[in-house]
Amino acid sequence: MIDTNSIKPEMPVVCSLGGQFATVDHMEGSDSIKLKKDETGIHHYVPLSWVVSTEDGKVKVDRPGEEAMQEWSTRPMNG
């Protein structure tokens, strides 16, 4: 289980291929990460369940960035 205290604002969010596709704004509740606004001015959210590690000052998720951006939400996850 990922320690949510290890997820900090401004951390890069990287995909399974190692590329950064977002930046953490902050944790939203206990199971969503709110991301900084994208180029269109919209916040997105990814579920904590996608996170595989928070090593090296980065939040690494379990899928490629393109897939993550297709599946992320504009609302926090429930739970």
HELIX and SHEET records of a PDB file:
HELIX    1   1 THR A    4  SER A    6  5                                   3    
HELIX    2   2 LEU A   48  TRP A   50  5                                   3    
HELIX    3   3 GLU A   55  GLY A   57  5                                   3    
HELIX    4   4 GLY A   65  GLU A   71  1                                   7    
SHEET    1   A 6 TYR A  45  PRO A  47  0                                        
SHEET    2   A 6 SER A  32  LEU A  35 -1                                        
SHEET    3   A 6 GLN A  20  GLU A  28 -1                                        
SHEET    4   A 6 PRO A  12  VAL A  14 -1                                        
SHEET    5   A 6 VAL A  59  VAL A  61  1                                        
SHEET    6   A 6 VAL A  51  SER A  53 -1                                        
END                                                                             
